[in-house]
Amino acid sequence: MFRESIKNMAAYRPGEQPLPGQRLIKLNTNENPYPPSPRVRRAVAKVMAGSALRLYPAPRADEFVDSAAKLYSIPQNMILAGNGSDELLAMVFRATLGEGDTVAYPVPTYSLYDTLALVQEARILHIPLGGDFALPLDALADARANLTIVCSPNSPSGTLTPARDLGVLAKRLDGRLLVIDEAYVDFAGDNALRLVRRHRNVVVLRTLSKSYSLAGMRLGLCFAHPSVIDALMKVKDSYNLSRVALAAGAEALRDAAWMRRNVAKVIRTRAHTEARLRKLGFEVPSSQANFVLARIRGRDMAPVARGLRRAGILVRHFATPLLQDALRISIGTPAEMNALFKALEPLARATPSKSKPRVRARAG
Ligand SMILES: *Cc1c(COP(=O)(O)O)cnc(C)c1O
């Protein structure tokens, strides 16, 4: 019934989503622990109150795009709205990659890229990140892939690639498309949005799922040269965003101050979380996102993730060679992080690291 490539590929595995009524502390899919702006609720109520839902939504998401144009000072013809940035990624893959074409990205990173590439029957070039998760700039440039993707801040490392390096990469790719996935950039000190004005081959992707606390509404934004936007538009579903989502997204961007206050809280909790994890013996790269990667070299973290799950706390463990000794932990409220550490401390001490057996100073 299906294409060979679809039969053979593994499905994307999203993090666990609790069932209705299940009370779990959710630190596994990087949602925001704080609610969206109350203005979003009012905007949604207004849509629901009238009979607007009888009609199709605006195919180009005008109200949402207009709001984004004002907030980011970017012309409307350089913006495309998506049903989450996952949909925008799917559009990019569909528009750029056919069978045998190449797509390159540093790894470890967001595993949806693999899924989308396999659907297109594209050839995947995994370029290992350097020490400290540094961008492998030369290897990416030399790969000359049809499509290159850099996730910055990267998931799951939380590390940011300097915009200057991304500008250099864009230039060296010589007209080939460079997608910069900035899903977490509102939690970072810098961003690369300015590159879309200088480079016709740069696409910047944003989402309202994380910093704007709207993962359930499915809202993403794509910024690029108007010719790139026009091409992506051809592979877009006609009415990809509902009227409800459009109103919510437009209003959320008008109240960016609300988002910034939540982001400031998350960043404070992130600093405490990093310090506490390091005290417990974890290696933690300095994060520019709303999660941290906690690692103990050589020690399988699957049992720790299972122990946390039994204590009602969800974190993300990736059973891959590069990441099996690490946990990705979303930043929750201070109370949620206290609950995490209460459960994590005994688990982290339970089995000593295989690579570094500890010599106990105290007897007994
Ligand atoms: C969450 C995430 C996305 C997808 O965001 P949605 O807008 O919810 O689809 C894209 N890229 C990365 C790296 C993410 O972590």
The ligand as a Tripos MOL2 file, in Angstrom:
@<TRIPOS>MOLECULE
LIG
   15    15     1     0     0
SMALL
NO_CHARGES

@<TRIPOS>ATOM
      1 C1          9.7070   22.6380   19.3410 C.3       1 LIG1
      2 C2         10.5790   22.7010   18.1580 C.ar      1 LIG1
      3 C3         10.0860   22.9570   16.8900 C.ar      1 LIG1
      4 C4          8.6150   22.8940   16.5540 C.3       1 LIG1
      5 O1          7.8640   23.8080   17.0740 O.3       1 LIG1
      6 P1          6.3040   23.8270   16.7310 P.3       1 LIG1
      7 O2          6.0990   25.2360   16.3560 O.co2     1 LIG1
      8 O3          5.6480   23.4370   18.0040 O.co2     1 LIG1
      9 O4          6.0250   22.8900   15.6220 O.co2     1 LIG1
     10 C5         10.9560   23.1100   15.8300 C.ar      1 LIG1
     11 N1         12.2700   22.9770   16.0120 N.ar      1 LIG1
     12 C6         12.7910   22.6820   17.2120 C.ar      1 LIG1
     13 C7         14.2450   22.5370   17.3410 C.3       1 LIG1
     14 C8         11.9600   22.5240   18.3070 C.ar      1 LIG1
     15 O5         12.4730   22.1920   19.4760 O.3       1 LIG1
@<TRIPOS>BOND
     1     1     2 1
     2     2     3 ar
     3     2    14 ar
     4     3     4 1
     5     3    10 ar
     6     4     5 1
     7     5     6 1
     8     6     7 2
     9     6     8 1
    10     6     9 1
    11    10    11 ar
    12    11    12 ar
    13    12    13 1
    14    12    14 ar
    15    14    15 1
@<TRIPOS>SUBSTRUCTURE
     1 LIG1         1 GROUP 0 **** ****
